[in-house]
């Protein structure tokens, strides 16, 4: 089996686990358990809380002491066991802690999957920027496959969604031990400072003005991503209160409609090397911010009937909004850091986006929605909510243009970001 195919399986299962419950957990919480909406916001903060420290911590462990593929496998096995216990929880307070424990195991695997994949590709003499995007596409396919599995088996409101995720996690955990060795690059190296000895050298990247600015905007865009995850599915479910929309496809199977976003990702991932070579990281991230403005703006004026096309278009632009920030950002970090700290640097990038960004996005947005866009009866002004989110993304884009300083070098980009290899060429 070729290394590309082996990493494709890894990528597929990595995101299948997440897709099996992330979008549909709200239906389980509200429809099946009928727990309070005030407590639900804390559930989405768990991934942010875990991402603040776990990706960087596990990145340090992988850089200093333990093979990354082995650490990756252990984390998924522990996560799978935790997922199996979620259906047993009968108290919303305990539910938060169990989900948090699962996120503690899962969130660092996002960065470790990149480090393991990059290491395996390089060991075979392959180019990560050229060969990784077509592999990462299958992660998005896995997320879509999980969403479709859950929604069409009728598991959206059922605890079975967690059993599906647990099975995939355990399978990936054991599978990872068969992957090529990814030994700690800093193992045995002499440390010249306390920072080096503790494996915290990646945090020194924040001393570089350009990289520090990049990480700050990664945090701000991470908050925008959290807004979509937390409220997209709930937005469509709310149309169930309107008789004219109750029987529409997007209201009956919101997870299916939302999966268009992931389908769009598969196309934009493959376009990343071209855009990075042609425009550079600053322009590509600016495209992402503009796409976020369009994403939220389209949702503000949409509905499941004659406005369904706007929902679909918002899902399509989501592919650019997510990929041009998330995937391009990881590639930028890869090309800007030394080999000895790259796993830690990827963990730092993940901490800023899915950590601080996610916590900020979930906490602040919850307060804003509750205080300014929710009436006494508990009904939400979704038009105002989405326009407020669009304004947030627009402000970030304007600030980014003037603050982030990065000069694109087309000649260097030809080497850093070569022509993409499409999925059909992987064999």
KAGIPE-V639772 format. One record per pair of residues at least 4 apart in sequence whose C-alpha atoms are under 7 Angstrom apart, sorted by sequence separation. I is the first residue (numbers start at 1). GAP is how many residues later the second one is. D is the distance in whole Angstrom. If there is no record, write none. Layout:
BEGIN
I,GAP,D ; I,GAP,D
END
This chain:
BEGIN
1,4,7 ; 2,4,6 ; 3,4,6 ; 4,4,6 ; 5,4,6 ; 6,4,7 ; 7,4,6 ; 8,4,6 ; 9,4,6 ; 10,4,6 ; 11,4,7 ; 12,4,6 ; 13,4,6 ; 15,4,6 ; 16,4,6 ; 18,4,6 ; 19,4,7 ; 21,4,5 ; 24,4,7 ; 25,4,6 ; 26,4,6 ; 27,4,5 ; 28,4,5 ; 29,4,5 ; 30,4,4 ; 36,4,7 ; 41,4,7 ; 42,4,7 ; 45,4,6 ; 46,4,6 ; 47,4,6 ; 48,4,6 ; 50,4,6 ; 51,4,6 ; 53,4,6 ; 54,4,6 ; 55,4,6 ; 56,4,6 ; 57,4,6 ; 58,4,6 ; 59,4,6 ; 60,4,6 ; 61,4,5 ; 62,4,5 ; 67,4,6 ; 68,4,6 ; 69,4,6 ; 70,4,6 ; 71,4,6 ; 72,4,6 ; 73,4,6 ; 74,4,6 ; 75,4,6 ; 76,4,6 ; 77,4,6 ; 78,4,6 ; 79,4,6 ; 80,4,6 ; 81,4,7 ; 82,4,7 ; 91,4,6 ; 92,4,6 ; 93,4,7 ; 94,4,6 ; 95,4,6 ; 96,4,6 ; 97,4,6 ; 98,4,6 ; 99,4,6 ; 100,4,6 ; 101,4,7 ; 102,4,6 ; 103,4,6 ; 108,4,6 ; 109,4,6 ; 110,4,7 ; 111,4,6 ; 112,4,6 ; 113,4,6 ; 114,4,6 ; 115,4,6 ; 116,4,6 ; 117,4,6 ; 118,4,6 ; 119,4,6 ; 120,4,7 ; 121,4,7 ; 122,4,5 ; 127,4,6 ; 128,4,5 ; 129,4,7 ; 132,4,6 ; 133,4,6 ; 137,4,7 ; 138,4,6 ; 139,4,6 ; 140,4,6 ; 141,4,6 ; 142,4,6 ; 143,4,6 ; 144,4,6 ; 145,4,6 ; 146,4,6 ; 147,4,6 ; 148,4,6 ; 149,4,6 ; 150,4,6 ; 151,4,6 ; 160,4,6 ; 161,4,6 ; 162,4,6 ; 163,4,6 ; 164,4,7 ; 165,4,6 ; 166,4,6 ; 167,4,6 ; 168,4,6 ; 169,4,6 ; 170,4,6 ; 171,4,6 ; 172,4,6 ; 192,4,6 ; 193,4,6 ; 194,4,6 ; 195,4,6 ; 196,4,6 ; 208,4,6 ; 209,4,6 ; 210,4,6 ; 211,4,6 ; 212,4,6 ; 213,4,6 ; 214,4,6 ; 215,4,6 ; 216,4,7 ; 217,4,6 ; 218,4,6 ; 219,4,7 ; 220,4,7 ; 221,4,6 ; 222,4,6 ; 223,4,7 ; 224,4,7 ; 225,4,7 ; 226,4,6 ; 227,4,6 ; 228,4,5 ; 231,4,6 ; 232,4,7 ; 233,4,6 ; 234,4,6 ; 242,4,6 ; 247,4,7 ; 248,4,6 ; 249,4,6 ; 250,4,5 ; 253,4,7 ; 254,4,6 ; 255,4,6 ; 259,4,6 ; 260,4,6 ; 261,4,6 ; 262,4,7 ; 264,4,7 ; 265,4,6 ; 266,4,7 ; 267,4,7 ; 268,4,6 ; 271,4,6 ; 272,4,6 ; 273,4,6 ; 274,4,6 ; 275,4,6 ; 276,4,5 ; 279,4,6 ; 280,4,6 ; 281,4,6 ; 282,4,6 ; 283,4,6 ; 284,4,6 ; 285,4,6 ; 286,4,6 ; 287,4,6 ; 288,4,6 ; 289,4,7 ; 290,4,6 ; 291,4,6 ; 292,4,6 ; 293,4,6 ; 294,4,6 ; 295,4,7 ; 296,4,6 ; 297,4,7 ; 298,4,6 ; 303,4,4 ; 304,4,5 ; 308,4,6 ; 309,4,6 ; 310,4,6 ; 311,4,6 ; 312,4,6 ; 313,4,6 ; 314,4,6 ; 317,4,6 ; 318,4,6 ; 319,4,6 ; 320,4,5 ; 321,4,7 ; 322,4,6 ; 323,4,5 ; 324,4,5 ; 325,4,6 ; 326,4,6 ; 327,4,6 ; 328,4,6 ; 329,4,6 ; 330,4,6 ; 331,4,6 ; 332,4,6 ; 333,4,6 ; 338,4,6 ; 341,4,6 ; 342,4,6 ; 343,4,6 ; 344,4,6 ; 345,4,6 ; 346,4,6 ; 347,4,6 ; 348,4,6 ; 349,4,6 ; 350,4,6 ; 351,4,4 ; 352,4,5 ; 353,4,5 ; 354,4,5 ; 355,4,6 ; 356,4,6 ; 357,4,6 ; 358,4,6 ; 359,4,6 ; 360,4,6 ; 361,4,6 ; 362,4,6 ; 363,4,6 ; 364,4,6 ; 365,4,6 ; 366,4,6 ; 367,4,6 ; 368,4,6 ; 369,4,5 ; 370,4,5 ; 374,4,6 ; 375,4,6 ; 381,4,6 ; 382,4,6 ; 383,4,6 ; 384,4,6 ; 385,4,6 ; 386,4,6 ; 387,4,6 ; 388,4,6 ; 389,4,6 ; 390,4,6 ; 391,4,6 ; 392,4,6 ; 393,4,6 ; 394,4,6 ; 395,4,6 ; 396,4,6 ; 397,4,6 ; 398,4,7 ; 399,4,6 ; 400,4,5 ; 409,4,6 ; 410,4,6 ; 412,4,6 ; 413,4,5 ; 414,4,5 ; 421,4,6 ; 1,5,7 ; 28,5,6 ; 29,5,6 ; 30,5,6 ; 61,5,6 ; 62,5,6 ; 66,5,7 ; 89,5,7 ; 121,5,5 ; 122,5,7 ; 126,5,7 ; 150,5,5 ; 151,5,5 ; 155,5,6 ; 156,5,7 ; 191,5,5 ; 195,5,5 ; 196,5,6 ; 206,5,6 ; 207,5,7 ; 240,5,6 ; 241,5,7 ; 246,5,6 ; 247,5,6 ; 275,5,7 ; 276,5,6 ; 279,5,7 ; 302,5,5 ; 303,5,6 ; 323,5,7 ; 337,5,6 ; 350,5,7 ; 351,5,6 ; 352,5,6 ; 353,5,7 ; 369,5,6 ; 374,5,6 ; 375,5,7 ; 29,6,6 ; 62,6,5 ; 89,6,6 ; 121,6,7 ; 122,6,7 ; 150,6,6 ; 155,6,6 ; 191,6,5 ; 195,6,6 ; 205,6,6 ; 206,6,4 ; 239,6,6 ; 240,6,5 ; 302,6,6 ; 374,6,5 ; 121,7,6 ; 205,7,7 ; 239,7,6 ; 250,7,6 ; 373,7,6 ; 374,7,6 ; 276,8,7 ; 302,8,5 ; 334,8,6 ; 373,8,5 ; 275,9,7 ; 302,9,6 ; 118,10,6 ; 150,11,6 ; 240,11,6 ; 299,11,7 ; 373,11,7 ; 86,12,7 ; 239,12,7 ; 298,12,5 ; 299,12,6 ; 333,12,7 ; 373,12,7 ; 298,13,7 ; 333,13,7 ; 236,14,7 ; 237,14,6 ; 236,15,6 ; 299,15,6 ; 298,16,6 ; 330,16,7 ; 369,16,7 ; 236,18,6 ; 83,19,7 ; 295,19,4 ; 82,20,6 ; 294,20,7 ; 233,21,6 ; 233,22,7 ; 295,22,6 ; 79,23,5 ; 295,23,6 ; 79,26,5 ; 291,26,6 ; 292,26,7 ; 78,27,7 ; 79,27,6 ; 291,27,7 ; 76,29,7 ; 291,29,6 ; 292,29,5 ; 75,30,5 ; 76,30,7 ; 291,30,5 ; 75,31,7 ; 288,32,6 ; 289,32,6 ; 288,33,4 ; 288,34,7 ; 288,36,5 ; 72,37,6 ; 288,37,6 ; 285,39,6 ; 72,40,6 ; 284,40,6 ; 285,40,5 ; 68,44,7 ; 69,47,6 ; 68,48,6 ; 50,50,7 ; 54,50,6 ; 58,50,6 ; 268,51,6 ; 55,52,6 ; 264,52,5 ; 268,52,6 ; 272,52,7 ; 43,53,6 ; 46,53,7 ; 50,53,6 ; 55,53,4 ; 46,54,5 ; 50,54,5 ; 54,54,6 ; 250,54,6 ; 261,54,4 ; 265,54,4 ; 269,54,6 ; 260,55,6 ; 261,55,6 ; 264,55,5 ; 265,55,7 ; 268,55,7 ; 47,56,5 ; 51,56,6 ; 55,56,7 ; 248,56,7 ; 260,56,7 ; 272,56,7 ; 35,57,7 ; 46,57,6 ; 50,57,7 ; 258,57,7 ; 261,57,6 ; 262,57,7 ; 261,58,6 ; 265,58,6 ; 245,59,6 ; 47,60,7 ; 120,60,6 ; 245,60,7 ; 119,63,6 ; 116,66,6 ; 87,72,5 ; 84,78,7 ; 83,79,6 ; 84,79,6 ; 83,80,7 ; 84,82,6 ; 300,82,7 ; 301,82,7 ; 83,83,5 ; 300,83,4 ; 81,85,7 ; 80,86,4 ; 300,86,5 ; 80,87,7 ; 299,87,6 ; 300,87,6 ; 80,89,5 ; 297,89,6 ; 79,90,7 ; 80,90,5 ; 296,90,5 ; 297,90,6 ; 296,91,7 ; 77,92,6 ; 76,93,5 ; 77,93,5 ; 296,93,6 ; 297,93,6 ; 76,94,6 ; 296,94,5 ; 76,96,7 ; 77,96,5 ; 76,97,5 ; 293,97,5 ; 292,98,7 ; 74,99,6 ; 73,100,4 ; 293,100,5 ; 73,101,6 ; 292,101,6 ; 293,101,6 ; 151,102,7 ; 73,103,5 ; 73,104,6 ; 151,104,7 ; 289,104,6 ; 290,104,7 ; 70,106,7 ; 69,107,6 ; 70,107,6 ; 290,107,7 ; 69,108,6 ; 147,108,6 ; 148,108,6 ; 289,108,6 ; 147,109,7 ; 7,110,6 ; 69,110,7 ; 286,111,6 ; 69,112,7 ; 147,112,7 ; 69,113,6 ; 67,114,7 ; 68,114,5 ; 67,115,5 ; 68,115,7 ; 144,115,6 ; 67,116,4 ; 66,117,7 ; 67,117,6 ; 66,118,6 ; 144,118,6 ; 65,119,6 ; 64,120,5 ; 63,121,5 ; 62,122,6 ; 63,122,6 ; 64,122,5 ; 65,122,6 ; 140,122,6 ; 63,123,6 ; 64,123,5 ; 11,124,7 ; 15,124,5 ; 19,124,4 ; 282,124,6 ; 11,125,6 ; 14,125,7 ; 15,125,7 ; 18,125,7 ; 19,125,7 ; 32,125,6 ; 140,125,7 ; 12,126,5 ; 16,126,4 ; 20,126,5 ; 31,126,6 ; 140,126,6 ; 8,127,5 ; 11,127,6 ; 12,127,4 ; 15,127,6 ; 16,127,5 ; 19,127,5 ; 20,127,6 ; 7,128,7 ; 11,128,4 ; 15,128,5 ; 19,128,6 ; 28,128,7 ; 280,128,5 ; 12,129,7 ; 13,129,6 ; 16,129,7 ; 27,129,6 ; 28,129,4 ; 137,129,5 ; 8,130,6 ; 12,130,4 ; 16,130,5 ; 20,130,6 ; 27,130,5 ; 28,130,6 ; 4,131,7 ; 222,131,4 ; 24,132,5 ; 137,132,6 ; 222,132,6 ; 226,132,5 ; 278,132,7 ; 219,133,5 ; 277,133,6 ; 215,134,7 ; 218,134,6 ; 219,134,5 ; 223,134,4 ; 227,134,6 ; 64,135,7 ; 218,135,6 ; 222,135,4 ; 223,135,5 ; 226,135,6 ; 227,135,7 ; 133,136,6 ; 134,136,6 ; 222,136,6 ; 226,136,6 ; 277,136,5 ; 133,137,6 ; 215,137,6 ; 219,137,6 ; 220,137,6 ; 223,137,6 ; 224,137,7 ; 277,137,6 ; 219,138,4 ; 223,138,4 ; 60,139,6 ; 202,139,6 ; 21,140,6 ; 201,140,7 ; 277,140,6 ; 20,141,6 ; 21,141,6 ; 276,141,6 ; 202,142,6 ; 130,143,7 ; 202,143,5 ; 20,144,7 ; 129,144,7 ; 273,144,5 ; 20,145,5 ; 273,145,6 ; 274,145,6 ; 273,146,6 ; 273,147,6 ; 17,148,5 ; 270,150,7 ; 17,151,6 ; 17,152,6 ; 270,152,7 ; 186,154,6 ; 13,155,6 ; 185,155,5 ; 13,159,6 ; 10,162,7 ; 44,186,7 ; 214,190,7 ; 213,191,6 ; 210,194,7 ; 210,195,6 ; 129,202,7 ; 23,206,7 ; 23,210,7 ; 115,228,6 ; 112,231,7 ; 23,232,7 ; 111,235,6 ; 111,236,6 ; 111,239,7 ; 63,277,7 ; 63,278,7 ; 63,280,6 ; 62,281,7 ; 63,281,7 ; 59,284,5 ; 60,284,5 ; 59,285,4 ; 130,287,7 ; 134,287,7 ; 56,288,6 ; 59,288,6 ; 129,288,6 ; 130,288,6 ; 134,288,6 ; 129,289,7 ; 130,289,6 ; 131,289,7 ; 134,289,5 ; 130,290,5 ; 131,290,6 ; 56,291,4 ; 130,291,6 ; 55,292,4 ; 56,292,5 ; 55,293,7 ; 55,295,6 ; 56,295,7 ; 55,296,6 ; 53,298,7 ; 51,299,7 ; 52,299,5 ; 51,300,5 ; 51,303,6 ; 52,303,4 ; 51,304,4 ; 52,304,6 ; 50,305,7 ; 48,306,5 ; 49,306,6 ; 47,307,7 ; 48,307,4 ; 47,308,7 ; 48,308,6 ; 48,310,5 ; 49,310,7 ; 48,311,5 ; 45,313,7 ; 45,314,5 ; 45,317,6 ; 44,318,7 ; 41,321,7 ; 4,422,7
END
